[in-house]
Amino acid sequence: MRKLPVVSGKQLCKILGEIGYLADHQTGSHVILRHEDSPYRRLTVPHHKEIAKGTLRAIIRQAGLTIEEFKELL
């Protein structure tokens, strides 16, 4: 398995912003991001100090990235 980096919710939102995801709104401790281009994918990112490994892996997959591509964006 490839090792995932430790990132916070704020860092993750910033990284996803580089590939076209913008903050749509926030509900409680979760930020809803929406892609600026079609098909307007939506991602839910927990606004926590540290994102759990499984959650991070799922968000990376939903964003259409591989772990290597994600690490390059760091």
C-alpha positions as protocol buffer text, in pm:
chain_id: "A"
residue {
  index: 1
  type: MET
  ca { x: 0 y: 0 z: 0 }
}
residue {
  index: 2
  type: ARG
  ca { x: 112 y: 350 z: -70 }
}
residue {
  index: 3
  type: LYS
  ca { x: 158 y: 569 z: 233 }
}
residue {
  index: 4
  type: LEU
  ca { x: -80 y: 862 z: 264 }
}
residue {
  index: 5
  type: PRO
  ca { x: 34 y: 1198 z: 399 }
}
residue {
  index: 6
  type: VAL
  ca { x: -129 y: 1351 z: 708 }
}
residue {
  index: 7
  type: VAL
  ca { x: -336 y: 1655 z: 609 }
}
residue {
  index: 8
  type: SER
  ca { x: -593 y: 1874 z: 777 }
}
residue {
  index: 9
  type: GLY
  ca { x: -931 y: 1964 z: 634 }
}
residue {
  index: 10
  type: LYS
  ca { x: -813 y: 2316 z: 557 }
}
residue {
  index: 11
  type: GLN
  ca { x: -506 y: 2187 z: 369 }
}
residue {
  index: 12
  type: LEU
  ca { x: -719 y: 1938 z: 177 }
}
residue {
  index: 13
  type: CYS
  ca { x: -961 y: 2212 z: 67 }
}
residue {
  index: 14
  type: LYS
  ca { x: -666 y: 2421 z: -54 }
}
residue {
  index: 15
  type: ILE
  ca { x: -517 y: 2127 z: -249 }
}
residue {
  index: 16
  type: LEU
  ca { x: -852 y: 2044 z: -410 }
}
residue {
  index: 17
  type: GLY
  ca { x: -891 y: 2414 z: -494 }
}
residue {
  index: 18
  type: GLU
  ca { x: -583 y: 2386 z: -715 }
}
residue {
  index: 19
  type: ILE
  ca { x: -762 y: 2135 z: -938 }
}
residue {
  index: 20
  type: GLY
  ca { x: -1085 y: 2332 z: -967 }
}
residue {
  index: 21
  type: TYR
  ca { x: -1290 y: 2258 z: -653 }
}
residue {
  index: 22
  type: LEU
  ca { x: -1444 y: 2563 z: -485 }
}
residue {
  index: 23
  type: ALA
  ca { x: -1611 y: 2587 z: -145 }
}
residue {
  index: 24
  type: ASP
  ca { x: -1986 y: 2579 z: -203 }
}
residue {
  index: 25
  type: HIS
  ca { x: -2102 y: 2590 z: 160 }
}
residue {
  index: 26
  type: GLN
  ca { x: -2033 y: 2454 z: 505 }
}
residue {
  index: 27
  type: THR
  ca { x: -2266 y: 2245 z: 719 }
}
residue {
  index: 28
  type: GLY
  ca { x: -2138 y: 2203 z: 1072 }
}
residue {
  index: 29
  type: SER
  ca { x: -1782 y: 2074 z: 1058 }
}
residue {
  index: 30
  type: HIS
  ca { x: -1801 y: 1963 z: 693 }
}
residue {
  index: 31
  type: VAL
  ca { x: -1714 y: 2177 z: 392 }
}
residue {
  index: 32
  type: ILE
  ca { x: -1896 y: 2100 z: 66 }
}
residue {
  index: 33
  type: LEU
  ca { x: -1677 y: 2158 z: -239 }
}
residue {
  index: 34
  type: ARG
  ca { x: -1807 y: 2178 z: -593 }
}
residue {
  index: 35
  type: HIS
  ca { x: -1606 y: 2151 z: -914 }
}
residue {
  index: 36
  type: GLU
  ca { x: -1620 y: 2466 z: -1125 }
}
residue {
  index: 37
  type: ASP
  ca { x: -1657 y: 2277 z: -1456 }
}
residue {
  index: 38
  type: SER
  ca { x: -1906 y: 2022 z: -1577 }
}
residue {
  index: 39
  type: PRO
  ca { x: -2003 y: 1761 z: -1441 }
}
residue {
  index: 40
  type: TYR
  ca { x: -1988 y: 1978 z: -1122 }
}
residue {
  index: 41
  type: ARG
  ca { x: -1880 y: 1698 z: -888 }
}
residue {
  index: 42
  type: ARG
  ca { x: -1939 y: 1760 z: -518 }
}
residue {
  index: 43
  type: LEU
  ca { x: -1706 y: 1650 z: -239 }
}
residue {
  index: 44
  type: THR
  ca { x: -1760 y: 1662 z: 135 }
}
residue {
  index: 45
  type: VAL
  ca { x: -1446 y: 1738 z: 336 }
}
residue {
  index: 46
  type: PRO
  ca { x: -1445 y: 1720 z: 717 }
}
residue {
  index: 47
  type: HIS
  ca { x: -1297 y: 2040 z: 860 }
}
residue {
  index: 48
  type: HIS
  ca { x: -1084 y: 1855 z: 1118 }
}
residue {
  index: 49
  type: LYS
  ca { x: -723 y: 1893 z: 1230 }
}
residue {
  index: 50
  type: GLU
  ca { x: -638 y: 1554 z: 1081 }
}
residue {
  index: 51
  type: ILE
  ca { x: -831 y: 1365 z: 814 }
}
residue {
  index: 52
  type: ALA
  ca { x: -861 y: 989 z: 877 }
}
residue {
  index: 53
  type: LYS
  ca { x: -667 y: 773 z: 629 }
}
residue {
  index: 54
  type: GLY
  ca { x: -975 y: 594 z: 490 }
}
residue {
  index: 55
  type: THR
  ca { x: -1164 y: 921 z: 452 }
}
residue {
  index: 56
  type: LEU
  ca { x: -869 y: 1083 z: 275 }
}
residue {
  index: 57
  type: ARG
  ca { x: -834 y: 785 z: 40 }
}
residue {
  index: 58
  type: ALA
  ca { x: -1207 y: 802 z: -46 }
}
residue {
  index: 59
  type: ILE
  ca { x: -1194 y: 1179 z: -112 }
}
residue {
  index: 60
  type: ILE
  ca { x: -889 y: 1137 z: -338 }
}
residue {
  index: 61
  type: ARG
  ca { x: -1072 y: 864 z: -531 }
}
residue {
  index: 62
  type: GLN
  ca { x: -1391 y: 1073 z: -562 }
}
residue {
  index: 63
  type: ALA
  ca { x: -1188 y: 1367 z: -693 }
}
residue {
  index: 64
  type: GLY
  ca { x: -1060 y: 1143 z: -973 }
}
residue {
  index: 65
  type: LEU
  ca { x: -697 y: 1145 z: -857 }
}
residue {
  index: 66
  type: THR
  ca { x: -445 y: 877 z: -781 }
}
residue {
  index: 67
  type: ILE
  ca { x: -243 y: 890 z: -460 }
}
residue {
  index: 68
  type: GLU
  ca { x: 69 y: 982 z: -659 }
}
residue {
  index: 69
  type: GLU
  ca { x: -111 y: 1271 z: -831 }
}
residue {
  index: 70
  type: PHE
  ca { x: -238 y: 1388 z: -492 }
}
residue {
  index: 71
  type: LYS
  ca { x: 114 y: 1380 z: -342 }
}
residue {
  index: 72
  type: GLU
  ca { x: 243 y: 1592 z: -633 }
}
residue {
  index: 73
  type: LEU
  ca { x: -13 y: 1861 z: -546 }
}
residue {
  index: 74
  type: LEU
  ca { x: 120 y: 1888 z: -188 }
}
